[in-house]
Amino acid sequence: MIAHLKGRLHSTGIDSAVIDVGGVGYLVGASAKTLASIGPVGEAVMLHTEMLVGEDFIRLAGFASAVERDWFRLLTGVQGVGARVALAILSTLDPAELARAIGAQDKAMVARANGVGQKLAERIVRELKDAGGAIAVGTGGTGSADVVTKGASADAVSALLNLGFRPAEASSAVAAAEEELGSSANLDALVRLALRKAAK
């Protein structure tokens, strides 16, 4: 089992990257969001990975954060969602957006991804309604301001879950608080307003 790769980014494609680790090039499938966040060719990179094994193949999928990898595992556990479709969803929605979409049972948001029809989107949000709350925490791990903001909203969801709110309630309350406060809101402000929203 290969848990992560740490090396030099050799090249990127539309849906994959080649990571040079000690002279060996590993081809790694990845979401568009991960590919956009891992930096320029030639620079050091670290990706969390998931090994995909079939009758006639062994492949690696790579992720900028452990949270994205965990969502990939959840998504591929849904009937009809293979690795390609899961990566397409994660190319369209980052982990915090996906957590909010599932918490709010927003199948239209999930259906924006390539290869995801309305029926499959409905199955995804229904089956992952309770499972998603367990991993709706953390940042993307790339250090950008955008990812830090997403992490604040995910941490706010986690805080509400720890207080006993259901995943759907927590995600909806945090989404409403973030909409009111703006994307630059810090964790403390998000949690306080989300609690007021959830109490209504």
C-alpha positions as CSV (number, residue, x, y, z in Angstrom):
1,M,0.0,0.0,0.0
2,I,1.5,3.4,-1.0
3,A,0.1,6.0,1.4
4,H,1.9,9.1,-0.1
5,L,4.5,10.1,-2.6
6,K,7.2,12.8,-1.9
7,G,9.4,13.8,-4.7
8,R,9.7,16.2,-7.7
9,L,6.9,17.1,-10.0
10,H,8.1,15.8,-13.4
11,S,5.0,16.7,-15.5
12,T,1.3,17.2,-15.4
13,G,-1.5,16.2,-17.8
14,I,-5.2,16.9,-18.0
15,D,-6.1,14.4,-15.2
16,S,-2.7,13.1,-14.0
17,A,0.8,14.0,-12.9
18,V,4.1,12.2,-12.9
19,I,6.0,12.4,-9.6
20,D,9.8,11.5,-9.7
21,V,10.7,9.7,-6.5
22,G,14.4,8.7,-6.4
23,G,14.5,8.4,-10.2
24,V,11.3,6.4,-10.5
25,G,8.4,8.2,-12.2
26,Y,5.0,7.5,-10.6
27,L,1.9,8.3,-12.8
28,V,-0.8,9.5,-10.5
29,G,-4.4,10.3,-11.4
30,A,-5.6,13.5,-9.8
31,S,-8.5,16.0,-9.6
32,A,-8.2,19.3,-11.4
33,K,-8.1,21.0,-8.0
34,T,-5.1,18.9,-6.8
35,L,-3.3,19.5,-10.1
36,A,-3.8,23.2,-9.8
37,S,-2.5,23.3,-6.2
38,I,0.7,21.2,-6.4
39,G,3.0,23.8,-7.9
40,P,5.2,24.2,-11.0
41,V,7.0,21.4,-12.8
42,G,10.4,20.7,-11.2
43,E,9.4,21.7,-7.7
44,A,9.1,19.4,-4.7
45,V,5.7,17.9,-4.1
46,M,3.9,15.6,-1.7
47,L,0.7,13.8,-2.6
48,H,-1.5,11.6,-0.4
49,T,-2.3,8.5,-2.5
50,E,-4.8,5.7,-2.9
51,M,-3.8,2.5,-4.7
52,L,-6.5,1.2,-7.1
53,V,-6.2,-2.5,-7.9
54,G,-8.2,-4.4,-10.5
55,E,-7.9,-7.7,-12.4
56,D,-5.7,-6.1,-15.1
57,F,-4.4,-2.9,-13.6
58,I,-2.7,-1.2,-10.6
59,R,-3.1,2.6,-10.5
60,L,-2.5,5.4,-8.1
61,A,-4.8,8.4,-7.4
62,G,-3.2,11.4,-5.8
63,F,-4.6,14.1,-3.5
64,A,-3.4,17.5,-2.2
65,S,-4.9,16.7,1.2
66,A,-5.8,13.7,3.3
67,V,-9.4,15.1,3.5
68,E,-9.7,15.0,-0.3
69,R,-8.4,11.4,-0.3
70,D,-11.0,10.5,2.4
71,W,-13.8,11.9,0.3
72,F,-12.5,9.9,-2.7
73,R,-12.8,6.8,-0.6
74,L,-16.3,7.7,0.5
75,L,-17.4,8.5,-3.1
76,T,-16.0,5.3,-4.6
77,G,-17.9,3.3,-1.9
78,V,-21.2,4.5,-3.6
79,Q,-22.5,2.1,-6.2
80,G,-21.9,3.4,-9.7
81,V,-19.1,5.8,-8.6
82,G,-15.7,4.6,-10.0
83,A,-12.4,6.4,-9.6
84,R,-12.9,8.5,-12.7
85,V,-16.2,9.8,-11.6
86,A,-15.0,10.4,-8.0
87,L,-12.1,12.5,-9.4
88,A,-14.5,14.4,-11.6
89,I,-16.6,15.3,-8.6
90,L,-13.5,16.4,-6.7
91,S,-12.4,18.4,-9.7
92,T,-15.7,20.4,-9.5
93,L,-16.2,20.6,-5.7
94,D,-13.5,20.9,-3.1
95,P,-13.9,18.9,0.2
96,A,-15.7,21.7,2.1
97,E,-18.1,22.4,-0.9
98,L,-18.8,18.7,-1.2
99,A,-19.5,18.4,2.6
100,R,-21.9,21.3,2.3
101,A,-23.6,19.9,-0.8
102,I,-24.1,16.5,0.9
103,G,-25.2,18.1,4.2
104,A,-27.8,20.2,2.4
105,Q,-28.8,17.2,0.2
106,D,-28.0,19.4,-2.8
107,K,-27.9,16.9,-5.6
108,A,-27.9,19.6,-8.3
109,M,-24.5,20.8,-7.0
110,V,-23.0,17.3,-7.2
111,A,-24.5,16.7,-10.6
112,R,-22.4,19.6,-12.0
113,A,-19.5,17.2,-12.2
114,N,-18.8,15.5,-15.6
115,G,-20.3,12.0,-15.8
116,V,-22.7,12.5,-12.9
117,G,-26.4,12.4,-13.8
118,Q,-29.3,13.4,-11.5
119,K,-30.0,9.8,-10.3
120,L,-26.4,9.2,-9.4
121,A,-26.1,12.5,-7.7
122,E,-29.2,11.7,-5.7
123,R,-27.7,8.4,-4.6
124,I,-24.5,10.0,-3.6
125,V,-26.0,12.7,-1.4
126,R,-28.4,10.2,0.2
127,E,-25.8,7.5,0.9
128,L,-23.2,9.9,2.2
129,K,-25.5,12.1,4.3
130,D,-24.3,10.7,7.6
131,A,-20.8,9.5,6.6
132,G,-19.5,12.8,5.4
133,G,-19.6,14.5,8.8
134,A,-16.8,12.3,10.1
135,I,-14.3,13.8,7.7
136,A,-15.6,17.3,7.1
137,V,-12.5,18.8,8.8
138,G,-9.1,20.1,7.9
139,T,-7.7,22.2,5.1
140,G,-6.5,21.3,1.7
141,G,-2.9,21.4,2.9
142,T,-1.6,23.6,0.1
143,G,-1.2,26.8,2.2
144,S,-3.2,29.1,-0.1
145,A,-5.5,31.7,1.3
146,D,-8.4,30.0,-0.5
147,V,-7.7,26.7,1.1
148,V,-7.3,28.2,4.6
149,T,-10.8,29.7,4.3
150,K,-12.3,26.4,3.2
151,G,-10.6,24.9,6.2
152,A,-12.3,27.4,8.6
153,S,-15.7,26.4,7.3
154,A,-14.9,22.7,7.5
155,D,-13.6,23.2,11.1
156,A,-16.8,25.0,12.0
157,V,-18.8,22.1,10.7
158,S,-16.6,19.8,12.9
159,A,-17.2,22.0,15.9
160,L,-21.0,21.7,15.5
161,L,-20.8,18.0,15.0
162,N,-18.9,17.7,18.3
163,L,-21.7,19.6,20.0
164,G,-24.2,16.9,18.8
165,F,-25.6,18.5,15.6
166,R,-26.3,16.1,12.7
167,P,-24.1,16.5,9.6
168,A,-26.9,18.0,7.5
169,E,-27.7,20.6,10.3
170,A,-24.1,21.5,10.8
171,S,-23.3,21.9,7.1
172,S,-26.4,24.0,6.5
173,A,-25.8,26.3,9.5
174,V,-22.2,26.9,8.6
175,A,-23.0,27.5,4.9
176,A,-25.6,30.1,6.0
177,A,-23.1,31.7,8.4
178,E,-20.4,31.8,5.7
179,E,-22.8,33.4,3.2
180,E,-23.7,36.1,5.7
181,L,-20.1,36.8,7.0
182,G,-18.2,36.4,3.7
183,S,-15.4,34.0,2.7
184,S,-12.8,35.8,4.9
185,A,-14.7,35.0,8.2
186,N,-12.5,33.3,10.9
187,L,-13.4,30.1,12.7
188,D,-14.6,31.7,15.9
189,A,-17.1,34.0,14.1
190,L,-18.3,31.2,11.9
191,V,-19.1,28.9,14.8
192,R,-20.9,31.6,16.8
193,L,-23.1,32.6,13.9
194,A,-23.7,29.0,12.8
195,L,-24.9,28.2,16.3
196,R,-27.4,31.0,16.2
197,K,-28.5,29.9,12.8
198,A,-28.9,26.3,13.9
199,A,-30.9,27.3,17.0
200,K,-33.6,29.0,14.9
